[in-house]
Every structure is written in structure tokens, then in C-alpha cells.
Amino acid sequence: MPFCNIRIVKEVIADDPEGKKTSIARAVKDAIRAATGLGESDVWVVFEEVAARDWYVGGDERRGHAGEQVRRGIVPPDGRSLRSAPSEFAPP
């Protein structure tokens, strides 16, 4: 039975935490079911919300602290990923 533990920056889902977690969980569950053929109740998804001030990304000071990234708009609080941020801040 797959158990998916998803850690996410709390501020990224702050505008609709339950709706966003439901959407993410459904997509993860559907992907695992499609790949494995398991039943819906066989896939478990759990979320751990982490405050942005406690989330660090790699050792690059320019991108290091997620709280700073959210504050500066590099990682928008609306749930977009770094891939939608300006290319100079995108992950390698």
C-alpha cells in the first residue's frame, strides 16, 4: 500500500488549504493508481505543512530560504512553482 508524505510550504496553499490539498492528493492518488492498478483505498496521502521561514532550498543563498522567496515573490504564495518564476531563480 503506497503511503505518500507530501511536505509543502504552508503559505503556498494558504488561500485555500483544504481545496489545494484535496486537488494535490487526488492527482497523486490517480497517478499511482494508473501506474500500479491499485484500488482507490489502497493509496494514502498525508500532508505536512511547513512554515516558509523553516523551509530552505539547497545551499544557494540566492534561493536558500523559502520564507524569503515567498516574501520577494520568487516563490509566489499563490501555489505556482519555481518553474513559473523568472529564469534566474529557477532551479538548476
C-alpha positions as CSV (number, residue, x, y, z in Angstrom):
1,M,0.0,0.0,0.0
2,P,1.7,3.3,-1.1
3,F,1.9,6.0,1.6
4,C,2.8,9.4,0.1
5,N,4.0,12.0,2.6
6,I,3.9,15.5,1.0
7,R,5.7,18.3,2.7
8,I,4.6,21.7,1.4
9,V,5.2,25.3,2.3
10,K,2.2,26.4,4.3
11,E,2.0,29.8,2.7
12,V,1.8,28.3,-0.8
13,I,-1.6,26.8,-0.1
14,A,-2.8,29.5,2.4
15,D,-5.6,30.9,0.3
16,D,-7.4,27.5,0.1
17,P,-5.6,24.8,2.1
18,E,-8.3,22.2,2.0
19,G,-9.1,22.7,-1.6
20,K,-5.5,22.6,-2.7
21,K,-4.6,19.6,-0.6
22,T,-7.6,17.8,-2.0
23,S,-6.6,18.6,-5.5
24,I,-3.0,17.5,-5.0
25,A,-4.0,14.3,-3.1
26,R,-6.4,13.4,-5.9
27,A,-3.7,13.9,-8.6
28,V,-1.1,11.9,-6.7
29,K,-3.6,9.1,-5.9
30,D,-4.7,9.0,-9.6
31,A,-1.1,8.8,-10.9
32,I,-0.2,6.0,-8.5
33,R,-3.4,4.1,-9.3
34,A,-2.8,4.4,-13.0
35,A,0.8,3.2,-12.7
36,T,0.0,0.3,-10.3
37,G,-3.6,-0.7,-10.8
38,L,-4.2,-0.4,-7.1
39,G,-7.6,0.5,-5.7
40,E,-8.5,3.9,-4.5
41,S,-8.4,3.0,-0.8
42,D,-5.0,1.4,-1.3
43,V,-3.2,4.8,-1.8
44,W,-2.7,7.0,1.3
45,V,-1.7,10.7,1.1
46,V,-0.6,12.7,4.1
47,F,0.4,16.4,4.1
48,E,2.9,18.1,6.4
49,E,2.7,21.9,6.2
50,V,5.9,23.7,6.9
51,A,6.2,27.4,7.6
52,A,8.1,29.2,4.9
53,R,10.6,30.5,7.4
54,D,11.5,26.9,8.2
55,W,11.9,25.7,4.6
56,Y,15.3,26.0,2.8
57,V,16.1,25.1,-0.8
58,G,19.6,23.9,-1.4
59,G,22.7,25.8,-0.3
60,D,22.4,28.6,-2.8
61,E,21.9,31.8,-0.7
62,R,20.1,33.4,-3.6
63,R,17.3,30.8,-3.4
64,G,18.0,29.4,0.1
65,H,15.2,30.4,2.4
66,A,11.6,29.7,1.2
67,G,10.2,32.4,3.5
68,E,12.4,35.0,1.8
69,Q,11.5,33.6,-1.6
70,V,7.8,34.0,-0.8
71,R,8.4,37.5,0.6
72,R,10.3,38.6,-2.5
73,G,7.8,36.9,-4.9
74,I,10.3,34.3,-6.2
75,V,8.0,31.6,-5.0
76,P,4.6,33.2,-5.2
77,P,2.2,32.4,-2.3
78,D,-0.5,31.5,-4.9
79,G,0.9,28.0,-5.4
80,R,2.9,28.4,-8.6
81,S,6.2,26.6,-8.7
82,L,9.7,27.9,-9.2
83,R,9.4,26.9,-12.8
84,S,7.0,29.8,-13.3
85,A,9.4,32.2,-11.6
86,P,11.9,34.2,-13.6
87,S,14.6,32.0,-15.1
88,E,17.4,33.5,-13.0
89,F,15.7,32.0,-9.9
90,A,14.6,28.7,-11.4
91,P,16.2,25.5,-10.0
92,P,19.2,24.2,-11.9
